[in-house]
């Protein structure tokens, strides 16, 4: 019985620690940043070719949910001093493209070493789009945020 309890404890510990990523990306920082940096598809491709680590927001000027989400992203940027990139959805960056496909705006995408690690939108992860805390909670699996003093 004792051996079984020890074995279960070890298995539980392994399961818990295997869920914690140890290779989270560190974002570029800019303590003066107030909002996202707008980029085009060519600049996005250059970041990917440079194997950069970054967070990208796919947004649309005509999207009401995007307008509601912008202050949440801005609050995250000013709170943590991180740089976040934004690309406009549309003809220059359609939902089906060579970089990554998306279905809805806004979409949050995490790139590590120039490769897409994860992407989500309000249809997949509604909570992540509700507040700064919930966005950071979702991103925290992939991003090592600076420690606030």
Secondary structure, DSSP 4 states (H G I P E B T S, - for coil): -HHHHHHHHHHHHHHHHHTS-S--B---B-TT--SPEEE-HHHHHHHHHTT--EEEEEE-TT-HHHHHHHHHHHHHHHHHTB--EEEE-BTTB-SS-SS----SSSEEEEEETTEEEEEEETTT-GGGGT-HHHHHHHHTTTB-PPPP-
